[in-house]
Amino acid sequence: MRPTTFCMYSATSRLELSHPKSARQKVVVRVLFSRRNHGTRPAAARRQASLTGPYRKCLASMPTIGVDKYKLFEALGKKFTTEEFDDLCFDYGIELDEDTENQERPVVNGVQEPPQLKIEIPANRYDMLCFEGIALNLNVFLGRIPPPKYRIVEPKSAEEQTIVVKPETAQVRPLVAGAVLRGIKFDQDRYNSFIALQDKLHANLARNRTLVSIGTHDLDTVKGPFTYEAQPPRDISFRPLNQEKEMNAEELMSYYENDKHLGRFLHIIRDAPVYPVIYDANRVVCSLPPIINGDHSKITLNTTNVFIEITATDLTKLQIVTDMMVTMFSEYCTEQFTVEPVKIVSEHNNLTRVTPCLTPRVAQAEVDYMNSCTGLGESPEGLCKLLSKMAYHAKPSDSDKNLLDVEVPITRPDVLHQCDIMEDLAVCYGFNNLPRTAPSRSATVGGPLMVNKLSDIVRIEAAMAGWSEVMPLILCSHEENFEWLNRKDDGTKVIRLANPKTLEYQVVRTSLLPGLLKTIRENKSHSVPIKIFEVSDVGFKDESLERKARNERHFAAAWCGRNSGFEVVHGLLDRVLSMLRTAFLTNEEGLHGKSIDYEVRENPGKPDGYWIEELNEDTFFAGHAASVYLRLGGKERRIGEFGILHPSVLEKFEIRYPVSTLEINLEVFL
């Protein structure tokens, strides 16, 4: 039997999803292929199941975009029924969440809001976070228009369209990019969509402006070249967007402190010694990223030339956001799908370059792989034609007839591997149209990994012996892993986090003991004795492996009571190893003393089994600890230790009763 968990120091919750019988049959096929969004159910079936159930919770992170129903239908060249558009969304891999036509809609300035379609978009499809992206992608999918070809054109003034980056920006927000949309035509809907896209990117990919922030300006109101600088807050004075009063950056922080919209972004730079700021050639402040733009260069419906500047702390996300902003709205430029670049001069960090770069990435996909995964038998030319429905430009490779050279659209940073292209191929062909086939060459039966099977056996035995399982986190602080256990870090074993957010999670544990002891500490009110165990992984550096690290499955137990419990953990060790059919070896069988640094060696002439020897380590009370040695197949090695913890260890973990612990490596039994 499996025990109920005694206490979980920290664990993640689990959601179990159920599919109602009424859900359309194509869901079954769709789940098999999906890596991104095709495992979701159609909106009608999902609403029939539950609007507030666990499935709804698991989709809460998907952005929902509201678009004008009839303007979208006009852009798609057809007036759909709700059911028809729901099916179109389903086929493409998005979801129609709601049609507001038959609902009560708000009245603004005496005019009722037009019917809205609320569409759920996969979180990694940044190119569909606005009306323009949804209409463009669906039109390409329906075959109404060819995939667009975005072009960089010569800037009207190369000297003025330059941003010079000062070295001081490295202290606060080191990266910047820029672009110009020339001859753009705004109306109210386009303007609203332009602003909404910025907000969606800020909330989604940009992590609430901490990684990336976007500033857009009327180019005709400012003059280049521009400079990106970092200055003390008191030295930055300008009139913020939609304000009448000029203020310096310190005053601005106080002014917006209680603002519902901007107040939540102030912390990003508030405590920095210098604030980032973008000036034009006349020292007019364009923006104070990532907080607010200046009022001088604000965009209106009359704006025709848009200057976009984007600052960031992450270069990859900076490039993605830049590409999304210019591609989505370049269709409104005088020359459709054209963008004027901005030169970034950043010599101090060798990041001088021209942005954006709209050259598509070229990836390769295997014809056999694409066909075998989808069950198709298409020729390379047929696959290329199908992929054009998802805006890919593909052609058979000149070097290998089994390869396709696929130009991944600049709007698709979510495509990382040929399996992503394969998934889009299944979307293009239609999941309902995919042939249903059974495995013809081989079939496998799922089963647990041997290490997991061994772990479950040990869990059951420990539980049946009256011990309760706990599940602490695999991360802990460096102090808990070493100093608190009176152990030293030699720098060769522990895996450190490069950017830990808190002192509590700095390293990957090399022992299960910190988690067990913290569990006891958090349950001081529980009656004693406390008998807990854990079977889980620890991590070590390993330079011999490609990934430079490895996991190791350990079993550990801790007894906390009014007496030491040494004999209890010793008995648990004997029980577990006996269950693993490992005999206990005694001195009569030729054992002799070993040092702590005992190494593995061949010794085929002696029987297999385990034995214990006295251990002197600072973690344990002197004279009350033992190391566990194992001989299997003639190889001998130390697999663990047990003993009574030293009082100084108990003091650091704030435990007032004696504790005995046991920890062994299970992987030696595989």
N, C-alpha and C positions, 0 to 999 in steps of 0.2 A: 504494500500500500504506500501511497505518497502522503506525507504529513501536510497539514496546513502550515503555511509559513508563519514562523514565530514572530518575526519582526523584519520589516524591510527597511533598511537604512535609507535606501533610495531605489526606486524602480520606475520603469515606464509603464504606463497603462496600455492595455491592448483593446483594440476595437475589432469586433467580429462582424462581418457584413453578411447579410442574407439576401438572396435574390428571389423575389416572388415568382411564382409560376407564370404570372401574367406578363412578366417582362418579355420583350420580343426575343425571338430565338437568335437573332444575329448577335446578341450580347455574348453568347457562348463562344462563337468564333472569334469575336473581337478581343476577348480577354486573352486568348492564346498568343496573340501577336504583340500586344501592347506593351510599350515601355514608358509611355508618357501619359496618354489620356484615354486611350480606347477601351480601358477597362471600365469606364463609367457607363451607367445605364441611361437610356433615353429619359428625357424629363418627365414624360407622361407616366412611365412605369415607376420612376423614382418617387413622383408625387403620390402614386397609388400606394406605394409601400409605406412611406412616412415622410412627412415634411420636417420632422424634428428628431428623427431617429439618428443612430450612430453613423449611417451613411452620409447624412447631411453634415455631420460634424467633420467627417474626414475630407469633405470637399470645401471646407470653409476657407482654405487658403487660396482657392482658385479665384482670380480676378473676375468680376462681373462687369461687363461693359453695357451701358444703356445706349441704344441708337434709335433714331427716328424711324419708325417702322416703314412708312411709305417712301421716305427718301432713300432708304436702303433698297427697297424693292425697285424703285426707279433706277438706282445705280446698277442693279442686277438685271434690269431689262425685263422683269416679269413680276406680276402681282401674285404672290404665293398665298395659299391658305396657311393657317397656322400649322396644320399637320404636315403640309408639304415642306415648309421651311424647317420644321422640326426634323424631318427626315434628311434634308440637305445638311443641316448642322451635324446631325448624327453621322452621316457618311463622311463628312470632312474631319470629324474628331473634336468638334466643339459641341456645346449644349445650349439649346434654347431653354432658359430657365423660366421665363415669364413673358407673357404678352399682355400688356396693360390696356388693350383697346376696350375690353368690356369691364374695366374697373373704374372706380372714381379717380379722376385725375385732377391735380391741383390747377387752380386758375391764377395766372400771373398777369398783372396789368390788364385784367378784363378778358384775357385770352386763355382758353383751356390748353393745357400742355398736350401736344400731339401724342398719339399712341406710341409707346416705347416697346422695343424688343430688348429684353435683358438676357445677354448671352454670356455664358461662362466660358472663359478662355483658359487653356492650359497655362500654368504659371511660367513656363519657359518659352511661350510664344509671344515674345515682346513685340513682334510685328503685327499683332492683332489687338493691341490695346487701344485702338481708336477706330472710328468709323471708316477712315480711309483704308486702314490695313485690312479690316474685315471685308469691305467691298472689293478691294483689289484681289485678295486671295481667293475669294469665292468666284469672282469673275474668271480668273485664270483656271480654277478648278472646273468650272462649267464650260470652259473652252471658248468663252466669249471674246477674250483678248489674249494675246501672247504674253508670256512672262516679260516684265519690263526690263530694260537694260539701262541701268543707272550710269551716268557719265560725269566725270570731272571736266569742267571747262575752264579756260583761261580766265583768271580774275580780271575784273575791270581795272583794278589798280593793285598790282602785286605788292608794291611797297606799303600801301596803306593796310592791306589785309594781312597784317603780321601781328603776332603777340610775342613780346619779349618777356621771358620769364626770369625773374630775379632770384638769386641763390637763397634769399631769406625765406622764400615760400616753402623750402624743404622742412622748416620747423613746424608747419601747420597743415598744409594741403599742397603737395608738391607738383601735381600733374594738372595739365590744362590742354584743351583741344578747342578747335573753332571751325566754323563753316559759315557760308553766306548763301542764302536763298534769294536769288535775284528775280525781280519782276513777279513776285507772288501776289495773288489776288485773294483777299480775305472778304468773306461775308460773315454774318453773325455766327452761323453754324460752323464754318471753318475755324473761325477764331476760338469758339468754345472748345472745339475738338483739339485744337493746337495746345490750349492751356491744359485740357484734361489729360492729354498724352503725357505732358510733363509731370503732372501730379501722379499718374499711374506709374511712370518709371521711377519717380522719387520713392513711392511707397513700396514698390516691388523690388526691382533689381538694385536700386540705389540704397536700399535699407534705410529709408527715411533720411535721405541726404547724407548719411554718414560716409558712404563710399563715393557717391557722385552727386553733383548738383548742377542744374541747368539754368543758364541765364539767357534770355532772348531780348534783343534790342532792335529798335528802328535804326538801321544803319545810316539813314540820311540825317539823323540828329547828332551823330558822333563822328569823329574823324580819327582814322588810324595814322600811324601804327599804334597799337595798344600795348600796355605794359601790365604784367601780372606781378604784383608786389605783395610784401607782407610788412605791415607797419604797426606800431603801438596804437591801441584803440583811440587814444585822444588825438592822434594825428590824422585820423580819417573823418572827414566831415562831408556830408552830402544830404540831399533831401530824399528820403526813402520813397518807394513807390506809393503813389496815391496820398502823400502827405504834403502839407503846406509849409511845414517848419523844417529848417535844416538842423541837423544834430550830428554830434560825433558818435563814434561806435560805442563808447561807454554809455552815453545817454540812450542810444538806440536799444541796447540790451535791457536797460531799465524800463524803457517805454513799452517794449513788446513782451515783457516778462509774463504778463497775465493774458496775453493774446492767445486765443484758443487754437489758431492756426500756426502762427510762427513761434509761439512760446516753446513748443516741444522740440525745436531745432537749435535753440540758443546754446544748449549744453555742449554742442559739437565743438565750438571754438571759444566759449566764454572764458575758460581758464588758461587759454594759450597766451604766451607773452606778446605775440603779434597776431594780427588778424589779416586774412587774405583780402586783397582788393584789386579790382581791375580798373585802370585809368585809360582814357583815350589820349590822343596827342595833345589836347588842350588841358589835361589834368582834370577832366570831368570824370567823376566816379560813375562807372557803368554798373557795378554790382559789388556787394559785400557777400561773397559766397561763404557758406551755403545758406545764408539767411534771407537776403532780399536784394532786389535790383534798385537802381536809382530811378527816380521819377523822370529825370531828364530824357531818358532814352526809351520810355515805355512804348509798347506796341499798341496801335489802335487799328480800327477797321480800315483806315486810310494808309497804313503802312504797306509799302511795296517791296522794300528790300530789308531782309531780316538777317541780323548778325547774331549768330549763336555761339556763346562761349560756355564751355563745360569744364568744371574743375573736379578733381578726384583725388582719392588716395589709392586707387586700384587701376592699373593701366588697362587690364582686359575689360573691365566693366566700363571704363571711360570710352574705349573704342566702340563697344556695343551700343551704349547710349547715344553716342555721336551718330553712328550709322542709323539708328532707329529714327532719330529726330529729323535727319535730312531726307531719308528715303520716303518716309510717310507723307511728307508735305512737298516734296519736289515735283509732284504731279501738278501742283498749282502754279509752278513757275512758268514764265513766258516760254522758255524752252523746256518742255516737259521732261521730267526725270534727270535734270541737270543740276549740278551743285558747284559752286565756286569754292575753292579750297582756301585755307588760311595757313600761313607758314608759322610754325612754332619755333622760336629761337630759344633754346634751353641748353646752353653750352656747359653749364656747371655740372649737369648730370648726363651729358651725352644723349639728350632726347630731342635734339633739333630735328624736325621732320615737317612734313606737310600733311594736314588733316582736312577732311577724311580721306581714306584710301578705299575706294569703292570697287576694287578688283575682286571678283569672286574667288573663293577658295576652290581649288581643284582637288577632288577626292577620287579615289578609285573604289569600285565595287565589283565583286565577282559575279559573273552571270550565273554560274552554277549555284552560288550561295543564295542569290536573290530568288531563283526559281525553286530551289529545294525548300527554302523556308516558307514560301507562300503556296507551294504545290503547283506552280505554273510551269509551263514549258515554252515560254516566250523566247523569241530570238533577241539578240542584242539590240537590233533596230526597234523591235516591238517594245522592249523595256524602255528605251530612250523616249519613245513616243508617249508611253504611259507616264513617265516621270515628269514630262513637261506640264502635266496637270497640277503638279505641286511646285511649279516655277523653277524646276531644274533644267539646265542646259546640259544634255548628256549626249555622248557619241561613243561608238565602239573604239577601244584603244588601238592605236597603231602597233603597239609592241606585243600585245597578247590578245587573242580573240576571245579569251574568257574574261576580259576586264572591260569595264566601262569607265571612261573619263567623265566625271560628273562635276559640273560647275555648281557649287553650292551657293545659293543666293546670299548676298551680303546681309539680307534680313533674317537669315536663319543661323544664328550662333548656337542653337540647340542641336544642330547636326554635328555629331562628333565622331561617328563611326559608320561603317557600312550597314550596321544593323539599323541605324536611324533611317538611312536611305531605303532599306528593305521595308521598314514599317510604312514609310510614305508610299512605296510602291503598292503595298496592300491597300492603302487608302485609295490610291488612284484606280486600282482595278475594282475595288468594291469588296468589302469583307463578305457581303452576302453572295458574291459571285465566285469566291474562291472555291476550288474543288475540295470536296471532302474526301480525304484519303486516310487509310490506316497505314501504320509503319510497314514498309515492304521489305526492308533489309534487316533491321534488328530492333529489338524492343528491350527496354530496361525496366526493372522494378525498383521503385524508390525504397530506400532504407536508410537507417541512421549511419553516420560515420562511426568508425570503430571507436574513436575517442569519446564520442557522445554515448555510445552504447555502454562502454566501460564506466563512464560517469554516472549513468542512470543506475547501473548495478550497485555502485558504491553509495549513491544517494539512498537507494532502497534499504540497503543494509544498515546505514547509519540511522535512518528514520526508524527502522524496526528495533534498533537498540535504544530508542527513546530520545534521540537527538532531533532538534528542530533546524530546518534549513533556513538560511538567510541569503539575501542577494544584494550586497553592497555594490557601489559603483567601482569600475575598474580604475578610475582616476583618483588620485589622492594628493596630498601635499608632500613636498620633499621631506619636511620634518617628520611627518607621520610615518613615512616609509623608511627613514634612516635614524635621525636623531632620537625620536621617541622610542625606538626599539633598541637604542644603544648600538646601532650599526653604522659603519662608515661607508661613504659613497666613493668608490675608486674611479668613477667617471667612465667606466667601460661597459656597464650593464644597463643602467636605467635609461628609459626613453623619456626625454623631456618635451613638454609642449613648447613650441616656439613663441606663442603669444597667449599665455594663460590669462583668462579674464579675471580669475580670483586666485588667492593664495591657497584655496582649498583644493584646487585641481591643477597641479603643476606637472605631475609625472604619471606615467603608467606604472601601477604597482608592480613590484617584484616579489611580493609576498601577500598572502591572503590575510595575514594577521591584523593589519591596520583596520580593515573593514569589520572583522569580528569584534575587535576591541571597541571600535566606535559604536557598534550595535549594542554591546553591553553597556557602554556609557550612556546611550540614549534611553536605556530601559532600566535605570536605577530603581525605579519604583516596583519593578517586577520581583516576585518572590524568588529566593535562591533555593536550590542551585539553578543556574542558567546553563543549559547545555545546547550549544548551537554549532552548526557546521556549514561549510560552503564547499561546493565543487565548481570551480570556475578557472578562468585563464589569468595568468600573469604575463607580463611582457618583458623581453630582454633585447638589448642591442645584439646584433649578430652580423658582423662585417662580411662574413662568408656568403651571405645570402644576397640576392638581387635587391630585395626590399630593405636590407640592412637591419631587419628586426624579425623576431619570431615570437609566437605565443607558446605557452607551456601550460598544460592542464594540471592543476594542483587540487589536492584535497586537504582541508584544514578544519580543525575543530577547537573549540574553547570551552572550558568548564570554569564557572565562577560560582563560588560558594563559601561557606564558613570555614571549610578546610581546604587544603590545597587541591585535592582531586587528581593528584599525579597518577595514582593507580587506576583512575577511571579512564583517563586519556590513553594510558598504556593498554588497558583492556580493549578500548576501541580500536587501537592500532592492531592488536593481535586478531581481533574479530575481522577487520577489513582484509588484512593480508591472508588470514585463514580462508576467507571466502574467495580470495583470488588464488587459492591453492598454492600459497607460498609458505613453505615450512619454516619454523623457527629453528635456527642452528645454535648449538651450545658449545661451550669450550671443549667438551669431550670430542668434538668433531674437528679439532685442530685450529680453532680461531686464536688469533693473537692481536695485540694492540695495534691500532692504526692512528696516524696523525689526522688532524682536521682536514688537511689538504690532500687527503687520500684520492688517488686517481684511478680511472678505469684501467684494468689490465686483464689479459687472458689468463685463466687458471682452470683449464678443463678437467683437471684431475679431482676436483672437490665437488660435493653435492650442491645443488641449487637451494636457495633459501635466503632468509634474512636474519640479521643479528643486530644487537644494539651495543654501543660503547659509550662510556662516559664522555660528556661534552662540556667544555669550558668556554662559554661565550657570554658576553656582557648582557645579552638579552635575557638570560635565565639566571635564576638563583644559583649561586656557586654550589656544586655538588649535587644539584637536583635537576639535571638535564642529561639527555642522551641523544646521540646521533643514530640514525637508522641506515644500515648498509644492506645491500641486496646483491646476490649472486644469481645471475640468470645466464644460461648457456656458457658458463665459464667466465663471464664478465662480471667484475665486481665494481660497485659504485655506491657512493652515498646518495640516498634518495630523500632524506628529510631529517627532522629532529623533533623532539618533544621535551617538555619540561615545565617547571614552575617559573613563571615570569618574575623578573627582578622587581623589587618594590619601586625602584625609580621609574620603570616602565609603567607600572600601574598608576603612579602619581601623575605622570604626564597625560595619561588617558583618563584621569579623574575617576578611577575605579577603587573602591574602598575594601573590596574583598580579594582574597587570593585568587589567582587565575592560572590554570595550567592549559597549555596549548599543544597542538600537534599539527604538523604540516609535512606532507609528502608529495613527491612528483609522481603522477599517475601514468605519464606517457611511457615510462620504462617498462610497463606491463603490456604494451601493445605488440 
